[in-house]
Each structure stands twice: as structure tokens, then as C-alpha cells.
Amino acid sequence: MNVIRTAGTLLLWFGIFPLFAGMLPAQLIRKEKKNVAELYLCGLVLCFAVFQCSAMAVLVISRRLSALLLCANLILALLSLAGLFLFIFQRKKGPVFEGLRLKEKKKRELLFWGAFFLILAYQLFMSDRYMTSDGDDAYYLGHALLADRTDLMYVFGPYTGYESGTDYRHMLSPFPMFIAMLARMSGLHTAIVAHSILPLILIPLAYLVYARIGVRLFDGERRGRLPVFLCCLALFTIWGNTTVYTRETFFLTRTWQGKAVLAALFLPLCFLILMHIAEKAQEGKEKLKGWFVLLLLVNLSGALCSSMALFLMPVMEGVLLLVMALRGKKPKLLLWGLLCVLPDIAFLAVYTFNFGWFKLLDGFYHG
């Protein structure tokens, strides 16, 4: 029975919600036949963005994990229902998704695809079979475990279990609460969700983003180089443990940590969206608002994972959009980019200045 509960939770959050709710943002960037991978990534960032916004609201109002669980799931259920209706409506007009073109692939290309999936399977096996413990378990998973057991978020210190002052930095990036929510819904321990379940999901998702970047780099006749690109990237990742601080080390050994998810998944996804914006702006196409909406969702998703996203993403987006605006003489790109990073700037201001209403809440919960 617990297996069914766990499978249902993972299917809901990493299957049903992204695929159906993703129809809404995907419709903004492509109204014709949609790419399934593109649709899924749109839904994934929407799910993380909704969870971040729900967490901020619940942390202000009640700090109850059960309230966060209800709020996030209810909003995503409604968005998924709207996406389902949109899918049915478009299905009546014709095919919604692009078809696979396996017949066009050469044998050598299929061979490299097979090699990549073997390397990916090896990484997933090693990540699950030889789980790597980390010193951050005591803090991040401590918060997740306390939230799951007490139903109170960021009220108790993870090292002692006693009530403690509010940690503004980590409370504004509540990825441990995402782990706690999955643990509550699936019935598993938070350590099992973090170390055994999430790597099996997040590692393939990261490679999905890298594959979409490869599609932009190797377009047209060079599309056959995509599996070679992924094979090289996967091999570099395996042997990238030159220090404990590299992206490769975090990606494979600390996958469950928010900063690892930011570096491996959402920063590359942000770069992918900026590539699309640069291409559309250079072609003179005006339909860019959908991509900027997606950029806003990615910024919220990054904020969920780590407070480092609050300044890394605005800096990266600001530099690249400034270059695009100067090169194409389109200052509105900077304006739209500023609107996309406003949530990150607001979170950064709360963390920096510890606004009075947060202090009042802190006194209420610990006074």
C-alpha cells in the first residue's frame, strides 16, 4: 500500500502536474504543435514557482506544512484541470504534439543515443546504490524532518530541536519544505526522499535541459551531434569531481540539495530561455512575452532552491539582456527582464533588511 502511495505522489508531482499544467505556459510560447520535452519543462517550472509562492504565503500566515501541502496541491490541481481542458480543445482541431522522427536517425546516431542512456543508467545506479552522506544533512534534512513530524516550518532549530530565531536566508528558499511535502504525501522518511528518490528524478531532468540546449546548438544538419554532445557531457560529469565545490560533485553526490538543483537544472534552463529570447529578438519576432513569462517562472523556481539564485539569476539575465538590447536597439528587453527579476529582488530585500513584519512574526511564534 505504501508503494502505491509513493508511486502516486511521484506520478502526481513529476508527471500529471507538469504535463497538464504545463499546457498553460507552453501555449504562450508555441500555439502550434508542441514539443513534449518543452511542454514538460514549462510545467515543471510552473510547479516549482507555485510551490515557492504558496510557501511564502503560508510562512507568513501559519507556518503549517499541512496548509502548504493543501495550498500548493489545490492550485496545481486547478491549473492542471485548466490545462486538460485546453488540451481537449486543441485536440479537436488536430494533433497537439510533434511526432517522433526515429526513421530519420542514422545507425551511428542511435548508437550514441544508446551509449548516453547506458551512462545515464550507470549514474542513476551509483547515485542510488552508493548514497553519499553529507554534513548538510543535519541542517537541511533536519528542517524537513521537523516540519514533517511537527507540522511547523522553520520554528524549531534542526540541531537541537528547540525553538529558535527565524533563519531568513533559508526560509526564503524553502526547498527542504518541498522534500518534507513529498515525504508527507508519500509516507516515506525525508532522508529516503532526499537521498534515494530525488536523484532518480532530478538527474534525468537536468539532462533533459542539456538536451534542449544541444538542440539549439546543433540545429538542422548538425542535429546528429546531439547524442555525442550528451555523451561527452555525461562523461565529464562522472570525472568532474576535481574538488568538493564543482557542479559535477554537487550534481551526482548532493543532488537533493537546493543549490545543486539550482546549478544543475535551473541556471541552465534560464540560459536556454535566454537563447530563445536572443534568437527571436534577432529574427525581429515580437512574440517574446511568453518567453519572459517562462523566465519569471524560472526565477521563482530558482528562488525556491537556493538564496544564491536571488543574485545569480538577475546578474546573468541583466548582462545578457543588456547585450541583446544594445545589439538589437530594443530597450524594452531590459524592461521585461526587470519585471521578471522583481520577485528575486523582493526576496533579496527581505533577506538583507529583515523587514519589520518578519520580526513581528518571529516574536509571535517564539515570544
C-alpha angles and dihedrals in degrees: 000000000000089000090056091048092050094046090048092052094049092044090051098048100033100030120023100032097048095042098046101031089043090068088077101058091032089059089059094058101035125019095175125065109335129221111238094220091049091048092050094050090049089053093045094056090045090055093049092045092051090049091051093050092045091049093052091051095046093045089057096045110035114340088222117147090208090057091050091049092051095044098048096043094046094051093046091046090055092046090048090051090051089049091051091053089049090051092051091048093051093042090063089059095050143286114345100197135050116254124242116255102207093145091064094057119100123230092248090053091050089050092056090046088054091049091051093051090049090053090047091050089050091052092049092048094049092045092053100034098044100036112192117223118213138195090241089067089083093058109029098034088039089062091046093049094047091049091050094048101038099028089228121114123216094347099108127052111246094219098053106014091231126121111276141178119281116275099215095185096058096033091061090056101043100177090138086062089056087056090046091051092052090047092050093048096043098040092233128128114264091240091056092050092048101042104029108024108034097051090056088056105033098048094058090043090056091051089049088059091047089051091054089050088050090053089058093046097045103037127157116000092002093062089104089069092065097089090047089053091051093047092053091046092049092049092048088051093055093051097035096098093110091134135001090255102060122113089240092057093050092042096057105024104031100030094140095060118100094232090053091051089049094051097041102037119014102037091053089045090052089051090050092054091049089052089056092047091050091049094048092045092050091051089052095242114154098200096097101121093090091056091049090051087053089048089054090052091050091051090053090047091051091049089055091056104045141351087232087075090065091075104015095061097045091048094048093044093044094053095046095043090048090055091048092048094050095043096047096032090235109135091174088077089068091049093052090045091052091053089052094054097044093099091053091048090050092050090047090052091051091050094045100045102025094223117231096249090060089051090050090052090049090054091047094054097040102026 
